[in-house]
Amino acid sequence: MNKEVTFHINNMAYTITVDEKIHKELSKYLDLGKNNDTRDLLAAYIRLSQEYNTFQKNVEDITNKLSRF
């Protein structure tokens, strides 16, 4: 199910519609109840990028292991 979420970044409000899972992931790194500055947004982006890279590496490792069989 989709959910509307409003981010406050540098005193400007941005409302987007996202899947509930995405909402949960975004709210891990951004405080939705307060104004976030650019540093907070950049830090959240870097953390999500690190998670993605770790996930991608794990998938590649599993794929390589499975291809040996």
C-alpha positions as a LaTeX table, in Angstrom:
\begin{tabular}{lrrr}
\hline
Residue & $x$ (\AA) & $y$ (\AA) & $z$ (\AA) \\
\hline
Met1 & 0.00 & 0.00 & 0.00 \\
Asn2 & 1.24 & 3.50 & $-0.81$ \\
Lys3 & 1.68 & 6.15 & 1.83 \\
Glu4 & 2.21 & 9.90 & 1.63 \\
Val5 & 5.18 & 11.17 & 3.58 \\
Thr6 & 6.35 & 14.73 & 4.07 \\
Phe7 & 10.00 & 15.56 & 4.58 \\
His8 & 11.07 & 18.92 & 5.92 \\
Ile9 & 14.47 & 19.80 & 4.51 \\
Asn10 & 16.00 & 23.22 & 5.08 \\
Asn11 & 12.60 & 24.56 & 6.18 \\
Met12 & 10.88 & 23.43 & 2.97 \\
Ala13 & 8.27 & 20.66 & 2.89 \\
Tyr14 & 8.43 & 17.90 & 0.27 \\
Thr15 & 5.54 & 15.43 & 0.09 \\
Ile16 & 5.95 & 12.20 & $-1.85$ \\
Thr17 & 4.01 & 8.97 & $-2.15$ \\
Val18 & 5.99 & 5.83 & $-1.38$ \\
Asp19 & 5.44 & 2.17 & $-0.60$ \\
Glu20 & 5.22 & 1.38 & 3.12 \\
Lys21 & 8.49 & $-0.56$ & 2.99 \\
Ile22 & 10.28 & 2.42 & 1.46 \\
His23 & 8.72 & 4.68 & 4.10 \\
Lys24 & 10.12 & 2.42 & 6.82 \\
Glu25 & 13.59 & 2.46 & 5.24 \\
Leu26 & 13.62 & 6.23 & 4.81 \\
Ser27 & 12.44 & 6.88 & 8.34 \\
Lys28 & 15.37 & 4.84 & 9.68 \\
Tyr29 & 17.75 & 7.58 & 8.59 \\
Leu30 & 15.65 & 10.76 & 8.45 \\
Asp31 & 13.60 & 12.16 & 11.32 \\
Leu32 & 10.20 & 12.80 & 9.77 \\
Gly33 & 9.04 & 14.83 & 12.75 \\
Lys34 & 11.61 & 17.61 & 12.49 \\
Asn35 & 13.33 & 19.85 & 10.01 \\
Asn36 & 16.33 & 18.11 & 8.47 \\
Asp37 & 19.24 & 20.01 & 7.03 \\
Thr38 & 21.27 & 19.14 & 3.96 \\
Arg39 & 23.81 & 17.28 & 6.09 \\
Asp40 & 21.06 & 14.96 & 7.41 \\
Leu41 & 19.85 & 14.27 & 3.88 \\
Leu42 & 23.38 & 13.54 & 2.64 \\
Ala43 & 24.07 & 11.24 & 5.61 \\
Ala44 & 20.84 & 9.32 & 4.94 \\
Tyr45 & 21.75 & 8.95 & 1.27 \\
Ile46 & 25.23 & 7.65 & 2.12 \\
Arg47 & 23.84 & 5.14 & 4.64 \\
Leu48 & 21.30 & 3.83 & 2.15 \\
Ser49 & 24.01 & 3.63 & $-0.52$ \\
Gln50 & 26.21 & 1.62 & 1.83 \\
Glu51 & 23.32 & $-0.75$ & 2.57 \\
Tyr52 & 22.67 & $-1.17$ & $-1.15$ \\
Asn53 & 26.34 & $-1.87$ & $-1.90$ \\
Thr54 & 26.50 & $-4.46$ & 0.88 \\
Phe55 & 23.34 & $-6.09$ & $-0.43$ \\
Gln56 & 24.67 & $-6.07$ & $-3.98$ \\
Lys57 & 27.97 & $-7.67$ & $-2.89$ \\
Asn58 & 26.11 & $-10.37$ & $-0.95$ \\
Val59 & 23.97 & $-11.18$ & $-3.99$ \\
Glu60 & 27.07 & $-11.38$ & $-6.20$ \\
Asp61 & 28.79 & $-13.69$ & $-3.68$ \\
Ile62 & 25.76 & $-15.97$ & $-3.53$ \\
Thr63 & 25.45 & $-15.97$ & $-7.32$ \\
Asn64 & 29.11 & $-16.92$ & $-7.69$ \\
Lys65 & 28.75 & $-19.75$ & $-5.16$ \\
Leu66 & 25.65 & $-21.08$ & $-6.91$ \\
Ser67 & 27.25 & $-20.92$ & $-10.35$ \\
Arg68 & 29.90 & $-23.43$ & $-9.21$ \\
Phe69 & 27.30 & $-26.17$ & $-8.80$ \\
\hline
\end{tabular}
